Amino acid sequence: MLAVALAGASFLVGCGGSDPDPVMELRLQADAAERRALSLAPTSVCKADHDCALMYFGNSFPSCSPYRAVPILAAAPTRHLAELAAETQRSLAREARNAPGVDQDFFVCVASFSPPPVPYCEQSQCKVRPGDSGGITIIIE
């Protein structure tokens, strides 16, 4: 059965089957790098807010917010490896977002300032909440 599937696949490739979409390939690679980073970034067991940190991932689709934060345990022994995988993910996501042919103009973003998210510890688990602007909102036009 496997031989038949492989023969069919090589027939399609030999006959000019569809080429893989390079942007989709970048997005799939970014997703895989994110899964790897998350697998290396535990979020427990924290005792206080300062035990938690943030790790950032990039969005591989055009977005008004190109990054998102997830909480991690600051003292995790695998944190360095997780951050390297997250760096790879951000790079791949940036490539996918900025690739030729990716429509950047299908929505309008309002330029504004949001305070960075804040990691905290709750019931021995690192979590993240929106940052506190202290009641100040800055909108850039």
PyMOL commands that set and color helices and strands:
alter all, ss='L'
color gray80, all
select helices_A, chain A and resi 2-14+22-39+49-51+79-97
alter helices_A, ss='H'
color red, helices_A
select strands_A, chain A and resi 52-58+67-73+118-122+125-129
alter strands_A, ss='S'
color yellow, strands_A
deselect
rebuild
show_as cartoon
